[in-house]
């Protein structure tokens, strides 16, 4: 807590403003519709669905 207060004092801000600014990226844009950049690509979803195509390391 002390280092947070020192950091804020040196940069002339408050702990509230600092914390809000740092988490803004994670909280902005999350309305009822999820932004496109947070969707998984279809290739990522199919990665482990192919159970029959396993590697055989013992030949």
Biopython code that builds the backbone (N, CA, C, O; Angstrom):
import numpy as np
from Bio.PDB.StructureBuilder import StructureBuilder

atoms = [
    (1, "UNK", "N", (0.823, -1.185, 0.000)),
    (1, "UNK", "CA", (0.000, 0.000, 0.000)),
    (1, "UNK", "C", (0.874, 1.258, 0.000)),
    (1, "UNK", "O", (0.558, 2.266, -0.632)),
    (2, "UNK", "N", (1.965, 1.156, 0.722)),
    (2, "UNK", "CA", (2.843, 2.318, 0.823)),
    (2, "UNK", "C", (3.490, 2.641, -0.521)),
    (2, "UNK", "O", (3.625, 3.808, -0.888)),
    (3, "UNK", "N", (3.890, 1.598, -1.252)),
    (3, "UNK", "CA", (4.501, 1.834, -2.560)),
    (3, "UNK", "C", (3.477, 2.400, -3.550)),
    (3, "UNK", "O", (3.821, 3.216, -4.405)),
    (4, "UNK", "N", (2.234, 1.971, -3.431)),
    (4, "UNK", "CA", (1.174, 2.520, -4.280)),
    (4, "UNK", "C", (1.001, 4.012, -4.015)),
    (4, "UNK", "O", (0.896, 4.808, -4.948)),
    (5, "UNK", "N", (0.975, 4.374, -2.771)),
    (5, "UNK", "CA", (0.824, 5.789, -2.423)),
    (5, "UNK", "C", (2.028, 6.606, -2.883)),
    (5, "UNK", "O", (1.868, 7.731, -3.356)),
    (6, "UNK", "N", (3.234, 6.047, -2.748)),
    (6, "UNK", "CA", (4.434, 6.744, -3.228)),
    (6, "UNK", "C", (4.392, 6.932, -4.740)),
    (6, "UNK", "O", (4.731, 8.001, -5.247)),
    (7, "UNK", "N", (3.976, 5.894, -5.457)),
    (7, "UNK", "CA", (3.873, 5.958, -6.912)),
    (7, "UNK", "C", (2.879, 7.039, -7.321)),
    (7, "UNK", "O", (3.150, 7.835, -8.220)),
    (8, "UNK", "N", (1.744, 7.061, -6.664)),
    (8, "UNK", "CA", (0.699, 8.041, -6.984)),
    (8, "UNK", "C", (1.149, 9.464, -6.658)),
    (8, "UNK", "O", (0.878, 10.396, -7.415)),
    (9, "UNK", "N", (1.822, 9.621, -5.551)),
    (9, "UNK", "CA", (2.292, 10.948, -5.170)),
    (9, "UNK", "C", (3.328, 11.468, -6.165)),
    (9, "UNK", "O", (3.316, 12.650, -6.508)),
    (10, "UNK", "N", (4.212, 10.606, -6.627)),
    (10, "UNK", "CA", (5.246, 11.010, -7.577)),
    (10, "UNK", "C", (4.647, 11.406, -8.924)),
    (10, "UNK", "O", (5.191, 12.262, -9.621)),
    (11, "UNK", "N", (3.536, 10.789, -9.284)),
    (11, "UNK", "CA", (2.903, 11.069, -10.581)),
    (11, "UNK", "C", (1.677, 11.969, -10.462)),
    (11, "UNK", "O", (0.944, 12.175, -11.429)),
    (12, "UNK", "N", (1.472, 12.498, -9.266)),
    (12, "UNK", "CA", (0.379, 13.443, -8.987)),
    (12, "UNK", "C", (-0.991, 12.900, -9.422)),
    (12, "UNK", "O", (-1.727, 13.547, -10.166)),
    (13, "UNK", "N", (-1.302, 11.714, -8.944)),
    (13, "UNK", "CA", (-2.595, 11.094, -9.209)),
    (13, "UNK", "C", (-3.087, 10.449, -7.917)),
    (13, "UNK", "O", (-2.404, 10.498, -6.893)),
    (14, "UNK", "N", (-4.250, 9.856, -7.968)),
    (14, "UNK", "CA", (-4.794, 9.171, -6.793)),
    (14, "UNK", "C", (-4.794, 7.670, -7.055)),
    (14, "UNK", "O", (-4.799, 7.250, -8.212)),
    (15, "UNK", "N", (-4.789, 6.851, -5.997)),
    (15, "UNK", "CA", (-4.846, 5.403, -6.198)),
    (15, "UNK", "C", (-6.071, 4.961, -6.997)),
    (15, "UNK", "O", (-5.979, 4.053, -7.824)),
    (16, "UNK", "N", (-7.230, 5.607, -6.750)),
    (16, "UNK", "CA", (-8.442, 5.269, -7.502)),
    (16, "UNK", "C", (-8.265, 5.490, -8.997)),
    (16, "UNK", "O", (-8.591, 4.619, -9.804)),
    (17, "UNK", "N", (-7.750, 6.657, -9.361)),
    (17, "UNK", "CA", (-7.557, 6.975, -10.782)),
    (17, "UNK", "C", (-6.551, 6.030, -11.422)),
    (17, "UNK", "O", (-6.739, 5.603, -12.561)),
    (18, "UNK", "N", (-5.488, 5.701, -10.702)),
    (18, "UNK", "CA", (-4.472, 4.796, -11.222)),
    (18, "UNK", "C", (-5.048, 3.408, -11.490)),
    (18, "UNK", "O", (-4.836, 2.834, -12.559)),
    (19, "UNK", "N", (-5.770, 2.879, -10.521)),
    (19, "UNK", "CA", (-6.348, 1.532, -10.660)),
    (19, "UNK", "C", (-7.389, 1.501, -11.768)),
    (19, "UNK", "O", (-7.415, 0.559, -12.560)),
    (20, "UNK", "N", (-8.243, 2.508, -11.838)),
    (20, "UNK", "CA", (-9.249, 2.568, -12.901)),
    (20, "UNK", "C", (-8.592, 2.624, -14.271)),
    (20, "UNK", "O", (-9.056, 1.983, -15.213)),
    (21, "UNK", "N", (-7.517, 3.387, -14.383)),
    (21, "UNK", "CA", (-6.817, 3.505, -15.657)),
    (21, "UNK", "C", (-6.184, 2.176, -16.064)),
    (21, "UNK", "O", (-6.192, 1.831, -17.245)),
    (22, "UNK", "N", (-5.638, 1.430, -15.112)),
    (22, "UNK", "CA", (-4.959, 0.172, -15.412)),
    (22, "UNK", "C", (-5.927, -0.942, -15.787)),
    (22, "UNK", "O", (-5.563, -1.821, -16.568)),
    (23, "UNK", "N", (-7.151, -0.933, -15.256)),
    (23, "UNK", "CA", (-8.093, -2.009, -15.591)),
    (23, "UNK", "C", (-9.059, -1.614, -16.706)),
    (23, "UNK", "O", (-9.928, -2.402, -17.080)),
    (24, "UNK", "N", (-8.915, -0.407, -17.235)),
    (24, "UNK", "CA", (-9.825, 0.073, -18.273)),
    (24, "UNK", "C", (-9.836, -0.838, -19.497)),
    (24, "UNK", "O", (-10.894, -1.069, -20.081)),
    (25, "UNK", "N", (-8.670, -1.360, -19.894)),
    (25, "UNK", "CA", (-8.578, -2.242, -21.068)),
    (25, "UNK", "C", (-9.465, -3.472, -20.900)),
    (25, "UNK", "O", (-10.093, -3.920, -21.859)),
    (26, "UNK", "N", (-9.520, -4.016, -19.696)),
    (26, "UNK", "CA", (-10.261, -5.250, -19.454)),
    (26, "UNK", "C", (-11.756, -5.022, -19.251)),
    (26, "UNK", "O", (-12.546, -5.952, -19.412)),
    (27, "UNK", "N", (-12.156, -3.801, -18.900)),
    (27, "UNK", "CA", (-13.560, -3.568, -18.587)),
    (27, "UNK", "C", (-14.307, -2.777, -19.650)),
    (27, "UNK", "O", (-15.538, -2.808, -19.678)),
    (28, "UNK", "N", (-13.607, -2.075, -20.517)),
    (28, "UNK", "CA", (-14.287, -1.293, -21.551)),
    (28, "UNK", "C", (-14.758, -2.181, -22.694)),
    (28, "UNK", "O", (-14.089, -3.149, -23.059)),
    (29, "UNK", "N", (-15.881, -1.853, -23.238)),
    (29, "UNK", "CA", (-16.382, -2.536, -24.419)),
    (29, "UNK", "C", (-17.135, -3.824, -24.140)),
    (29, "UNK", "O", (-17.473, -4.540, -25.082)),
    (30, "UNK", "N", (-17.407, -4.142, -22.901)),
    (30, "UNK", "CA", (-18.125, -5.367, -22.603)),
    (30, "UNK", "C", (-19.580, -5.048, -22.306)),
    (30, "UNK", "O", (-20.018, -5.026, -21.156)),
    (31, "UNK", "N", (-20.302, -4.806, -23.371)),
    (31, "UNK", "CA", (-21.736, -4.607, -23.241)),
    (31, "UNK", "C", (-22.388, -5.980, -23.327)),
    (31, "UNK", "O", (-21.823, -6.964, -22.851)),
    (32, "UNK", "N", (-23.538, -6.055, -23.912)),
    (32, "UNK", "CA", (-24.201, -7.347, -24.074)),
    (32, "UNK", "C", (-23.585, -8.156, -25.208)),
    (32, "UNK", "O", (-23.760, -9.373, -25.273)),
    (33, "UNK", "N", (-22.873, -7.493, -26.090)),
    (33, "UNK", "CA", (-22.212, -8.172, -27.205)),
    (33, "UNK", "C", (-20.709, -8.180, -26.940)),
    (33, "UNK", "O", (-20.117, -7.135, -26.669)),
    (34, "UNK", "N", (-20.097, -9.357, -27.020)),
    (34, "UNK", "CA", (-18.657, -9.485, -26.784)),
    (34, "UNK", "C", (-17.906, -8.993, -28.017)),
    (34, "UNK", "O", (-18.267, -9.364, -29.134)),
    (35, "UNK", "N", (-16.858, -8.159, -27.846)),
    (35, "UNK", "CA", (-16.085, -7.679, -28.992)),
    (35, "UNK", "C", (-15.446, -8.830, -29.771)),
    (35, "UNK", "O", (-15.093, -9.855, -29.187)),
    (36, "UNK", "N", (-15.301, -8.666, -31.061)),
    (36, "UNK", "CA", (-14.797, -9.711, -31.942)),
    (36, "UNK", "C", (-13.403, -10.188, -31.554)),
    (36, "UNK", "O", (-13.087, -11.363, -31.743)),
    (37, "UNK", "N", (-12.557, -9.304, -31.014)),
    (37, "UNK", "CA", (-11.180, -9.691, -30.710)),
    (37, "UNK", "C", (-11.092, -10.704, -29.564)),
    (37, "UNK", "O", (-10.026, -11.281, -29.349)),
    (38, "UNK", "N", (-12.171, -10.934, -28.830)),
    (38, "UNK", "CA", (-12.137, -11.885, -27.731)),
    (38, "UNK", "C", (-12.750, -13.238, -28.091)),
    (38, "UNK", "O", (-12.838, -14.118, -27.234)),
    (39, "UNK", "N", (-13.170, -13.416, -29.325)),
    (39, "UNK", "CA", (-13.674, -14.711, -29.764)),
    (39, "UNK", "C", (-12.513, -15.620, -30.143)),
    (39, "UNK", "O", (-11.497, -15.151, -30.656)),
    (40, "UNK", "N", (-12.656, -16.911, -29.894)),
    (40, "UNK", "CA", (-11.643, -17.878, -30.312)),
    (40, "UNK", "C", (-11.827, -18.159, -31.794)),
    (40, "UNK", "O", (-12.945, -18.161, -32.308)),
    (41, "UNK", "N", (-10.717, -18.395, -32.469)),
    (41, "UNK", "CA", (-10.795, -18.731, -33.884)),
    (41, "UNK", "C", (-11.263, -20.174, -34.029)),
    (41, "UNK", "O", (-11.097, -20.983, -33.116)),
    (42, "UNK", "N", (-11.846, -20.489, -35.176)),
    (42, "UNK", "CA", (-12.367, -21.838, -35.364)),
    (42, "UNK", "C", (-11.252, -22.871, -35.343)),
    (42, "UNK", "O", (-11.500, -24.018, -34.973)),
    (43, "UNK", "N", (-10.032, -22.508, -35.726)),
    (43, "UNK", "CA", (-8.909, -23.452, -35.691)),
    (43, "UNK", "C", (-8.555, -23.810, -34.245)),
    (43, "UNK", "O", (-8.177, -24.949, -33.969)),
    (44, "UNK", "N", (-8.671, -22.874, -33.342)),
    (44, "UNK", "CA", (-8.371, -23.152, -31.945)),
    (44, "UNK", "C", (-9.391, -24.118, -31.347)),
    (44, "UNK", "O", (-9.048, -24.938, -30.496)),
    (45, "UNK", "N", (-10.620, -24.023, -31.785)),
    (45, "UNK", "CA", (-11.652, -24.895, -31.243)),
    (45, "UNK", "C", (-11.531, -26.320, -31.761)),
    (45, "UNK", "O", (-11.927, -27.255, -31.065)),
    (46, "UNK", "N", (-11.000, -26.511, -32.953)),
    (46, "UNK", "CA", (-10.885, -27.832, -33.551)),
    (46, "UNK", "C", (-9.593, -28.545, -33.180)),
    (46, "UNK", "O", (-9.397, -29.684, -33.604)),
    (47, "UNK", "N", (-8.730, -27.947, -32.431)),
    (47, "UNK", "CA", (-7.413, -28.495, -32.160)),
    (47, "UNK", "C", (-7.472, -29.851, -31.466)),
    (47, "UNK", "O", (-6.712, -30.751, -31.822)),
    (48, "UNK", "N", (-8.346, -30.017, -30.496)),
    (48, "UNK", "CA", (-8.388, -31.259, -29.733)),
    (48, "UNK", "C", (-9.595, -32.132, -30.073)),
    (48, "UNK", "O", (-9.839, -33.127, -29.391)),
    (49, "UNK", "N", (-10.345, -31.783, -31.100)),
    (49, "UNK", "CA", (-11.498, -32.577, -31.482)),
    (49, "UNK", "C", (-11.133, -33.817, -32.290)),
    (49, "UNK", "O", (-11.952, -34.725, -32.432)),
    (50, "UNK", "N", (-9.928, -33.865, -32.813)),
    (50, "UNK", "CA", (-9.534, -34.964, -33.684)),
    (50, "UNK", "C", (-8.891, -36.082, -32.854)),
    (50, "UNK", "O", (-7.670, -36.236, -32.865)),
    (51, "UNK", "N", (-9.694, -36.845, -32.150)),
    (51, "UNK", "CA", (-9.185, -37.904, -31.265)),
    (51, "UNK", "C", (-8.578, -39.055, -32.051)),
    (51, "UNK", "O", (-7.680, -39.732, -31.551)),
    (52, "UNK", "N", (-9.046, -39.291, -33.266)),
    (52, "UNK", "CA", (-8.541, -40.414, -34.044)),
    (52, "UNK", "C", (-7.160, -40.130, -34.636)),
    (52, "UNK", "O", (-6.432, -41.063, -34.977)),
    (53, "UNK", "N", (-6.800, -38.876, -34.760)),
    (53, "UNK", "CA", (-5.504, -38.530, -35.320)),
    (53, "UNK", "C", (-4.491, -38.291, -34.210)),
    (53, "UNK", "O", (-4.131, -37.148, -33.925)),
    (54, "UNK", "N", (-4.032, -39.368, -33.585)),
    (54, "UNK", "CA", (-3.054, -39.248, -32.506)),
    (54, "UNK", "C", (-1.676, -39.608, -33.031)),
    (54, "UNK", "O", (-1.542, -40.315, -34.030)),
    (55, "UNK", "N", (-0.676, -39.121, -32.359)),
    (55, "UNK", "CA", (0.696, -39.438, -32.745)),
    (55, "UNK", "C", (1.085, -40.790, -32.185)),
    (55, "UNK", "O", (0.737, -41.133, -31.056)),
    (56, "UNK", "N", (1.813, -41.557, -32.988)),
    (56, "UNK", "CA", (2.285, -42.857, -32.551)),
    (56, "UNK", "C", (3.809, -42.771, -32.459)),
    (56, "UNK", "O", (4.495, -42.842, -33.479)),
    (57, "UNK", "N", (4.341, -42.619, -31.249)),
    (57, "UNK", "CA", (5.773, -42.421, -31.114)),
    (57, "UNK", "C", (6.541, -43.745, -31.085)),
    (57, "UNK", "O", (7.767, -43.740, -31.192)),
    (58, "UNK", "N", (5.857, -44.860, -30.944)),
    (58, "UNK", "CA", (6.534, -46.146, -30.902)),
    (58, "UNK", "C", (6.462, -46.906, -32.221)),
    (58, "UNK", "O", (6.870, -48.064, -32.304)),
    (59, "UNK", "N", (5.945, -46.251, -33.241)),
    (59, "UNK", "CA", (5.935, -46.757, -34.592)),
    (59, "UNK", "C", (5.118, -47.922, -34.831)),
    (59, "UNK", "O", (5.058, -48.413, -35.959)),
]
sb = StructureBuilder()
sb.init_structure("model")
sb.init_model(0)
sb.init_chain("A")
sb.init_seg("    ")
for serial, (resi, resn, name, xyz) in enumerate(atoms, 1):
    if name == "N":
        sb.init_residue(resn, " ", resi, " ")
    sb.init_atom(name, np.array(xyz, "f"), 0.0, 1.0, " ", f" {name:<3s}", serial, name[0])
structure = sb.get_structure()
